[in-house]
Amino acid sequence: MSWFKRDKKPIENPTPVDERRVRTEGLWEKCPSCRAAIWKKDLEQNLYVCPKCEYHFRISARDRIDLLLDDNEPWIEQDGELASSDPLHFSDTKPYGRRLKDAQAKLGMSDAILTAEGRIDGRPVMCCSMEFGFIGGSMGSVVGEKVARAIDRSIEKKTPLVIVSCSGGARMMEGTVSLMQLAKVSAALGRLDEARVPFVSVLTDPTTGGVTASYAMLGDLNIAEPGALIGFAGPRVIEQTIRQKLPGGFQRAEFLLEHGFLDAVVPRKELKSYLSQAFGFFLD
């Protein structure tokens, strides 16, 4: 005997289909090295280093400053108002002026470098951090000027200087105005050396072109993150020029350390303590 009458209508769920799905889009990051899927929160807590293979993801200039400088005392941005013009009225697929405005609106930065005054383990420092997302971290007139001003402040206040490089090189859209920054900043670093103020250069992935050919390799200590690509011309250009296959790991941080072009390769988690110890060695 049947105690109930079956209703042939399908059971309706009042919640729309889209809302019943678990939304995970944008919550995972794939490691470019080992291809592992990493929960973004875990990646952030691990300082954007893959927990499986130790691959170092690129991080923003502002995140880098926050990582290195003490968080118990706010750091002060310097020269944030400086912005590039378009002296050559350069245009290829997109006018240079438009590219500048788009990058400024997207990143909230005036150009491809952030300069800040703060402390590392209580010690006053000047810190410059490059932003690869701003036209490939290219060095134009503003980048060169901000670095030169940071050097002048270090000389004036006798505070150590840290420059974190992440760049594709000189900014071709500014022509010789960009190229002259190599000599300008190198000369300023000469004055810093005469004043006996220490400068540590931190090279991250990638550091290439005119930045490598100037301040990135002129530190009292030149250190790099693991796996960073460092060089003047890229490996593909070199292979096409010399028509030879390059050795494995060529232009990576570990290769440069082995061949005497770097003083150390320092994991991101140890970078702040390494800088603190280095400045203690130089100044104490």
C-alpha positions as CSV (number, residue, x, y, z in Angstrom):
1,M,0.0,0.0,0.0
2,S,1.3,3.4,-0.9
3,W,1.3,6.0,2.0
4,F,2.0,9.0,-0.2
5,K,1.4,10.2,-3.8
6,R,4.6,10.7,-5.8
7,D,4.9,14.2,-7.3
8,K,6.4,13.9,-10.7
9,K,7.5,17.6,-10.8
10,P,11.3,17.9,-10.3
11,I,12.5,19.3,-7.0
12,E,13.4,22.9,-7.5
13,N,16.4,24.5,-5.8
14,P,15.8,28.2,-5.2
15,T,19.5,29.0,-5.4
16,P,20.7,29.8,-9.0
17,V,23.1,27.3,-10.6
18,D,26.0,29.9,-10.7
19,E,25.7,30.6,-7.0
20,R,25.7,26.8,-6.1
21,R,29.2,26.4,-7.7
22,V,32.3,26.8,-5.6
23,R,34.1,29.8,-7.0
24,T,37.8,29.1,-7.0
25,E,38.8,31.2,-10.0
26,G,41.7,33.5,-9.2
27,L,42.4,31.7,-5.9
28,W,45.1,29.5,-7.2
29,E,48.5,30.2,-8.8
30,K,50.4,27.8,-11.0
31,C,54.1,27.6,-10.4
32,P,56.0,28.3,-13.7
33,S,58.8,26.0,-12.6
34,C,57.2,22.8,-11.2
35,R,53.7,23.5,-12.5
36,A,52.2,22.9,-9.0
37,A,48.9,24.6,-8.2
38,I,49.3,26.7,-5.1
39,W,46.6,28.3,-3.0
40,K,47.2,32.1,-3.2
41,K,47.0,32.6,0.5
42,D,49.7,30.0,1.1
43,L,51.8,31.6,-1.6
44,E,51.4,35.0,0.0
45,Q,52.3,33.7,3.5
46,N,55.4,32.1,2.0
47,L,56.6,35.5,0.5
48,Y,55.6,34.4,-3.0
49,V,58.1,31.5,-3.0
50,C,56.8,28.2,-4.3
51,P,56.7,25.8,-1.3
52,K,57.5,22.8,-3.5
53,C,60.4,23.9,-5.6
54,E,61.4,27.3,-4.1
55,Y,60.7,29.2,-7.3
56,H,60.7,32.9,-6.6
57,F,57.7,34.7,-8.1
58,R,58.1,38.3,-9.1
59,I,56.6,40.7,-6.6
60,S,55.7,44.4,-6.9
61,A,58.0,47.2,-5.9
62,R,55.7,48.1,-3.0
63,D,55.6,44.5,-1.7
64,R,59.3,44.4,-1.9
65,I,59.6,47.6,0.2
66,D,57.2,46.2,2.8
67,L,59.2,43.0,2.9
68,L,62.5,44.6,3.6
69,L,61.7,47.6,5.8
70,D,60.6,47.4,9.4
71,D,56.8,47.4,9.7
72,N,56.8,48.9,13.2
73,E,57.7,52.3,11.7
74,P,56.1,53.6,8.5
75,W,58.5,54.1,5.6
76,I,58.4,57.4,3.7
77,E,58.2,57.5,0.0
78,Q,60.5,60.0,-1.7
79,D,60.1,61.8,-5.1
80,G,56.8,60.1,-5.8
81,E,55.6,63.1,-7.8
82,L,58.3,62.7,-10.5
83,A,56.8,61.5,-13.9
84,S,58.3,61.0,-17.3
85,S,57.4,63.2,-20.3
86,D,57.5,62.1,-23.9
87,P,60.5,64.1,-25.2
88,L,60.7,62.2,-28.6
89,H,56.9,61.9,-29.1
90,F,57.7,58.2,-29.6
91,S,55.0,55.9,-31.0
92,D,55.1,52.3,-32.2
93,T,52.0,50.1,-31.6
94,K,50.9,52.6,-28.9
95,P,52.0,56.2,-28.3
96,Y,54.5,56.4,-25.4
97,G,52.5,59.0,-23.6
98,R,49.5,56.7,-23.6
99,R,51.6,53.8,-22.3
100,L,52.8,56.0,-19.4
101,K,49.3,57.0,-18.5
102,D,48.0,53.4,-18.6
103,A,50.8,52.1,-16.4
104,Q,50.4,55.0,-13.9
105,A,46.7,54.3,-13.7
106,K,47.1,50.6,-13.3
107,L,49.9,50.6,-10.7
108,G,49.4,53.8,-8.9
109,M,53.0,54.8,-9.5
110,S,54.5,57.7,-11.4
111,D,57.2,55.5,-12.9
112,A,59.1,52.2,-12.7
113,I,60.8,52.7,-9.4
114,L,59.8,53.3,-5.8
115,T,62.2,55.1,-3.5
116,A,61.7,55.0,0.2
117,E,63.3,56.0,3.5
118,G,62.9,53.6,6.4
119,R,64.7,51.2,8.7
120,I,66.0,47.6,8.5
121,D,66.2,46.1,12.0
122,G,66.2,49.6,13.4
123,R,69.0,50.9,11.1
124,P,68.1,53.9,8.9
125,V,68.4,53.0,5.2
126,M,67.5,54.4,1.7
127,C,65.7,51.7,-0.4
128,C,64.9,51.8,-4.1
129,S,62.7,49.1,-5.6
130,M,62.0,48.6,-9.3
131,E,58.5,47.7,-10.7
132,F,58.7,45.3,-13.7
133,G,55.0,45.8,-14.4
134,F,55.7,49.4,-15.4
135,I,56.8,49.1,-19.0
136,G,59.0,46.2,-18.1
137,G,60.7,48.0,-15.3
138,S,62.6,50.0,-17.9
139,M,65.0,52.8,-16.8
140,G,64.1,56.2,-18.2
141,S,64.9,59.7,-17.1
142,V,62.7,59.5,-14.0
143,V,64.2,56.2,-12.8
144,G,67.7,57.6,-13.2
145,E,66.8,60.8,-11.4
146,K,65.1,59.1,-8.5
147,V,68.1,56.7,-8.0
148,A,70.5,59.7,-8.2
149,R,68.4,61.6,-5.6
150,A,68.3,58.5,-3.3
151,I,72.1,58.3,-3.6
152,D,72.5,62.0,-2.7
153,R,70.2,61.5,0.4
154,S,72.4,58.5,1.4
155,I,75.5,60.7,1.2
156,E,73.9,63.6,3.1
157,K,72.5,61.4,5.9
158,K,75.2,58.8,5.9
159,T,72.6,56.0,5.6
160,P,73.2,52.8,3.7
161,L,71.6,52.3,0.3
162,V,69.7,49.3,-1.1
163,I,68.6,49.1,-4.7
164,V,66.4,46.2,-5.8
165,S,66.6,45.8,-9.5
166,C,64.0,44.2,-11.7
167,S,64.2,45.5,-15.2
168,G,64.4,44.9,-18.9
169,G,67.0,47.7,-19.3
170,A,67.0,51.2,-20.6
171,R,63.7,52.7,-21.9
172,M,64.1,52.9,-25.7
173,M,61.2,55.4,-26.0
174,E,63.4,58.1,-24.4
175,G,66.5,57.5,-26.6
176,T,69.7,59.0,-25.4
177,V,67.9,60.7,-22.5
178,S,67.5,57.1,-21.1
179,L,71.0,56.0,-22.0
180,M,72.6,59.0,-20.2
181,Q,71.2,57.7,-16.9
182,L,73.7,54.9,-16.9
183,A,76.6,57.4,-16.7
184,K,74.7,59.7,-14.4
185,V,73.9,57.1,-11.8
186,S,77.3,55.5,-12.0
187,A,78.9,58.8,-11.3
188,A,76.6,59.3,-8.3
189,L,77.6,55.9,-7.0
190,G,81.2,57.0,-7.3
191,R,80.5,59.9,-4.9
192,L,78.7,57.4,-2.6
193,D,81.9,55.3,-2.5
194,E,84.0,58.3,-1.8
195,A,81.7,59.2,1.2
196,R,82.3,55.6,2.4
197,V,78.5,54.9,2.6
198,P,77.7,51.2,1.8
199,F,75.6,50.2,-1.1
200,V,74.1,46.7,-1.5
201,S,72.6,45.8,-4.9
202,V,69.9,43.2,-5.0
203,L,69.3,41.6,-8.4
204,T,66.0,39.9,-9.0
205,D,64.3,38.2,-12.0
206,P,65.0,39.7,-14.5
207,T,67.8,42.2,-14.3
208,T,69.1,43.0,-17.9
209,G,70.3,45.6,-20.3
210,G,71.3,49.1,-19.2
211,V,70.4,48.4,-15.5
212,T,72.8,45.5,-15.4
213,A,75.4,47.6,-17.2
214,S,75.2,50.4,-14.6
215,Y,74.1,50.4,-10.9
216,A,72.9,46.8,-10.6
217,M,76.5,45.5,-10.7
218,L,78.2,48.4,-8.9
219,G,77.3,47.5,-5.3
220,D,79.8,47.0,-2.5
221,L,77.9,43.7,-2.3
222,N,76.0,42.3,-5.4
223,I,73.5,39.7,-4.3
224,A,70.7,38.0,-6.1
225,E,67.6,35.9,-5.5
226,P,67.7,32.2,-6.6
227,G,67.1,31.6,-10.2
228,A,67.2,35.3,-11.3
229,L,68.0,36.0,-14.9
230,I,70.9,38.5,-15.0
231,G,72.7,39.7,-18.0
232,F,73.1,42.4,-20.7
233,A,71.6,40.8,-23.8
234,G,69.2,37.9,-23.3
235,P,70.3,34.3,-23.9
236,R,68.2,34.0,-27.1
237,V,69.9,37.1,-28.6
238,I,73.3,35.7,-27.7
239,E,72.7,32.3,-29.2
240,Q,71.5,33.9,-32.4
241,T,74.6,36.2,-32.5
242,I,77.3,33.6,-31.8
243,R,75.3,30.7,-33.3
244,Q,76.2,28.4,-30.4
245,K,74.1,26.7,-27.8
246,L,74.6,28.2,-24.3
247,P,75.4,26.1,-21.3
248,G,72.6,25.1,-19.0
249,G,71.7,27.7,-16.4
250,F,73.6,30.4,-18.3
251,Q,72.8,33.9,-17.0
252,R,71.0,32.6,-13.9
253,A,72.0,33.8,-10.5
254,E,73.7,30.5,-9.5
255,F,75.8,30.5,-12.8
256,L,76.9,34.1,-12.1
257,L,77.9,33.2,-8.5
258,E,79.9,30.3,-9.7
259,H,81.8,32.4,-12.2
260,G,82.5,35.3,-9.7
261,F,80.0,37.9,-10.9
262,L,78.0,37.8,-7.7
263,D,78.9,37.8,-4.0
264,A,75.9,35.7,-2.8
265,V,72.6,34.1,-3.8
266,V,70.1,34.8,-1.0
267,P,66.6,33.3,-0.7
268,R,63.9,35.9,-0.2
269,K,63.1,34.7,3.3
270,E,66.7,35.5,4.4
271,L,67.1,38.7,2.5
272,K,66.3,41.2,5.2
273,S,68.5,39.5,7.8
274,Y,71.3,39.3,5.3
275,L,71.1,43.0,4.6
276,S,71.0,43.8,8.3
277,Q,74.1,41.7,8.9
278,A,75.9,43.2,5.9
279,F,75.3,46.8,7.1
280,G,76.4,45.8,10.5
281,F,79.7,44.5,9.1
282,F,80.2,47.7,7.1
283,L,79.2,50.2,9.8
284,D,79.6,48.8,13.3
